[in-house]
Amino acid sequence: MIEVVEAGRCIACDRCIEVCPTRVFDRGPDGVPVIARHDSCQTCFQCEAYCPTDALFVAPLVDPAPADSPYRDPTLLEDSGLLGGYRRELGWGGGRPLGARTAIGPEYPD
């Protein structure tokens, strides 16, 4: 379930709003998405996967995390590598250069 929108990382690109199949987010007055319909989250991880700045964290839970949960602490999530961790696992984040040329790897030199 979506637990964190880290405003300091967010660039207000609206990707999370666009990819969410259940319309969990509303655009906030400052452009940062707001979790407006928490209970509608299906834990599909699409918002986290498509966030280009790793500003979102979806906890592997089917119910909202309690207020004191580590899943709601952006600092702890960042320090543990969980913030942006899903994108890294997919190979979409973590500093990997974009482009088809880099996707094939070094075994295919120029």
C-alpha positions as CSV (number, residue, x, y, z in Angstrom):
1,M,0.0,0.0,0.0
2,I,1.3,3.5,-0.8
3,E,2.7,5.0,2.3
4,V,5.2,7.8,1.4
5,V,5.3,10.7,-1.1
6,E,8.6,12.4,-0.4
7,A,7.9,16.0,-1.4
8,G,11.6,16.9,-1.4
9,R,12.3,14.5,-4.2
10,C,9.1,15.0,-6.1
11,I,9.3,17.0,-9.4
12,A,5.5,17.2,-9.8
13,C,5.6,15.3,-13.1
14,D,2.2,13.6,-12.5
15,R,3.5,10.2,-13.6
16,C,2.1,8.5,-10.4
17,I,-1.3,10.2,-10.9
18,E,-1.3,9.0,-14.6
19,V,-0.3,5.4,-14.0
20,C,-2.4,4.6,-10.9
21,P,-5.2,2.3,-12.0
22,T,-7.4,3.2,-9.0
23,R,-6.8,7.0,-8.9
24,V,-5.3,7.0,-5.4
25,F,-3.6,10.4,-5.9
26,D,-4.8,14.0,-6.3
27,R,-2.5,16.7,-7.4
28,G,-1.8,19.0,-4.4
29,P,-1.8,22.8,-4.6
30,D,2.0,22.8,-4.8
31,G,2.0,20.1,-7.6
32,V,3.1,17.3,-5.3
33,P,0.7,14.4,-5.4
34,V,-1.4,13.7,-2.3
35,I,-2.6,10.3,-1.2
36,A,-6.3,11.1,-1.4
37,R,-7.8,7.6,-1.5
38,H,-5.4,5.4,0.5
39,D,-7.9,2.6,0.8
40,S,-8.1,2.3,-3.0
41,C,-4.5,1.4,-3.3
42,Q,-4.1,-2.1,-4.8
43,T,-0.4,-2.3,-4.0
44,C,0.4,-2.7,-7.7
45,F,3.7,-0.7,-7.3
46,Q,3.1,1.2,-10.6
47,C,3.4,4.6,-9.0
48,E,6.7,3.7,-7.4
49,A,8.0,2.0,-10.5
50,Y,7.3,5.0,-12.8
51,C,8.4,7.7,-10.4
52,P,11.6,9.1,-12.1
53,T,12.9,10.6,-8.8
54,D,12.2,7.7,-6.4
55,A,9.9,9.9,-4.4
56,L,7.3,7.2,-3.6
57,F,7.3,4.2,-1.4
58,V,4.7,1.4,-1.6
59,A,4.8,-0.9,1.4
60,P,4.2,-4.6,0.8
61,L,1.0,-4.5,2.9
62,V,-2.7,-4.8,2.0
63,D,-3.7,-2.4,4.8
64,P,-2.3,1.0,5.7
65,A,0.8,0.9,7.9
66,P,0.3,2.2,11.5
67,A,1.3,5.8,12.1
68,D,4.5,4.7,13.9
69,S,5.5,2.1,11.3
70,P,9.0,2.3,9.8
71,Y,7.2,2.1,6.4
72,R,6.1,5.7,6.9
73,D,9.5,7.1,7.9
74,P,11.1,8.6,4.7
75,T,14.5,9.0,6.4
76,L,14.6,5.4,7.5
77,L,13.4,4.2,4.1
78,E,16.1,6.2,2.3
79,D,18.8,5.1,4.7
80,S,17.8,1.4,4.3
81,G,17.7,1.7,0.5
82,L,14.0,1.0,0.3
83,L,13.1,4.4,-1.1
84,G,13.7,3.7,-4.8
85,G,14.4,0.0,-4.2
86,Y,11.6,-1.3,-6.4
87,R,12.9,0.7,-9.4
88,R,16.4,-0.7,-8.8
89,E,15.1,-4.2,-8.6
90,L,13.4,-3.7,-12.0
91,G,16.6,-2.2,-13.4
92,W,14.9,1.1,-14.0
93,G,16.7,3.2,-11.4
94,G,19.9,3.5,-9.4
95,G,21.9,5.6,-11.9
96,R,21.5,3.3,-14.9
97,P,21.9,5.4,-18.1
98,L,18.9,5.6,-20.3
99,G,18.8,4.2,-23.8
100,A,18.6,1.0,-25.7
101,R,22.3,1.1,-26.4
102,T,23.1,0.7,-22.7
103,A,20.5,-2.0,-22.2
104,I,22.4,-4.6,-24.2
105,G,25.4,-4.4,-22.0
106,P,29.2,-4.4,-22.4
107,E,29.3,-7.8,-24.1
108,Y,28.3,-6.0,-27.4
109,P,31.1,-3.5,-27.9
110,D,30.9,-0.7,-30.6
